[in-house]
Amino acid sequence: MKETIKNLTAYQAELPVDVVKAKYQLDHLARLSANESPYGPSPKVGEAIRAIPDDVLGFYPDGQATLLRQKVAALEQVDPEDLVFGVGADELIQLLTRTVLTPGGNMVVPSPTFGEYALHAQIEQATTKQVPVDEETGHVNFAGMLAAVDERTEMVWLANPNNPTGVFETRADILAFLAQLPASVVLVVDEAYYDFVDAPDATLAGDVGNYPNLVVLRTLSKAYGVANLRVGYGIMTAPLYPVMQAVRLPYNLNTYQIVGGAAALDDQDYLQDVVKKVQHERKLFQDFLREQGFKFYASQTNFIWLQVGDTKRVGELLLSQGYQVNDRLSDTWLRIALGTPADNAGMRDILAQL
Ligand SMILES: Cc1ncc(COP(=O)(O)O)c(C=O)c1O
């Protein structure tokens, strides 16, 4: 076995809602620990999946995910041949690290950020250099990230907006950073939460054509509300595109993912409605946190990262009242996904009593 992964522990996946309800004897449980959508997907997704004839079951799916490829290309205004699909953005994170990192190489990430990046680097026997975000604002320390790049650096990861901080970096700042990166270093901008951003000009999808070392990731798990379907995509050009296509499994997306994902993308009115609700709830929650004197970072996502002192105590308190949040990422900061208006109000009541 690879020496670097002997002591790896498995990802602590979310427990099923029914299990948590039974354990804590709860009638209502709001699962707000995995940044899922409380609104779920457009009803058209289920309709499209149910309309798939059983005949398809006996045959391998379309390995090119053509239907989805065409929809995404039109939506993002990119070449269909610049798209690699994955079983969630997770699979693309795995594929990218597998493709780019070599044993003894390294990658640079802000800290905190999404834990999957470092996990996969470790599996590839590469190391991860973590550059703390600005303590006050949560913004990425671009100068520090550049200073961390050395001759063994093969990748840089930027979740934008970042998870768990929720903080958004402008396209201009990222492009300025990219301009200073050696062309041999791949920059992955993980835009999993892009749909929730209310700043203009928020994506680098249109820049991929100008930078062979730039990759943009997206997922349908968040704003589109289909986390269970497991659909994500990466936008990239040659030389990465053909190699990533060769590295991925030939039939990684099944027909239900392709058809369901396409239906989700088709219903942009539904998406915009969800996004508006999340942005409204985010404002209410942040106004409340500000009034109450909590330290938190300004979020452009569907979750908020706030300092609570003893994370476990506050996490347990919220859970005992039916609100499951993420208390596993820090001893002092909690990540709360925004839920329904009623659930958000319920959580505010509890936080106000702290
Ligand atoms: C920043 C970031 N990237 C990627 C993912 C993975 O998303 P998916 O469900 O598409 O695998 C997540 C999920 O929480 C995330 O927060």
The ligand as an SDF file (V2000), in Angstrom:
LIG
                    3D

 16 16  0  0  0  0  0  0  0  0999 V2000
  -16.2710   23.7380   -2.9270 C   0  0  0  0  0  0  0  0  0  0  0  0
  -16.9230   22.4470   -3.2690 C   0  0  0  0  0  0  0  0  0  0  0  0
  -16.5370   21.8000   -4.3710 N   0  0  0  0  0  0  0  0  0  0  0  0
  -17.0860   20.6410   -4.7270 C   0  0  0  0  0  0  0  0  0  0  0  0
  -18.0700   20.0460   -3.9640 C   0  0  0  0  0  0  0  0  0  0  0  0
  -18.5880   18.7100   -4.3870 C   0  0  0  0  0  0  0  0  0  0  0  0
  -19.7820   18.8180   -4.9880 O   0  0  0  0  0  0  0  0  0  0  0  0
  -20.4840   17.5850   -5.7080 P   0  0  0  0  0  0  0  0  0  0  0  0
  -21.7220   17.3110   -4.9460 O   0  0  0  0  0  0  0  0  0  0  0  0
  -20.7560   18.0790   -7.0890 O   0  0  0  0  0  0  0  0  0  0  0  0
  -19.5370   16.4390   -5.6930 O   0  0  0  0  0  0  0  0  0  0  0  0
  -18.5140   20.6750   -2.8230 C   0  0  0  0  0  0  0  0  0  0  0  0
  -19.5550   20.0540   -1.9920 C   0  0  0  0  0  0  0  0  0  0  0  0
  -19.8600   20.4340   -0.9090 O   0  0  0  0  0  0  0  0  0  0  0  0
  -17.9210   21.9060   -2.4500 C   0  0  0  0  0  0  0  0  0  0  0  0
  -18.2820   22.5310   -1.3470 O   0  0  0  0  0  0  0  0  0  0  0  0
  1  2  1  0
  2  3  1  0
  2 15  2  0
  3  4  2  0
  4  5  1  0
  5  6  1  0
  5 12  2  0
  6  7  1  0
  7  8  1  0
  8  9  2  0
  8 10  1  0
  8 11  1  0
 12 13  1  0
 12 15  1  0
 13 14  2  0
 15 16  1  0
M  END
$$$$
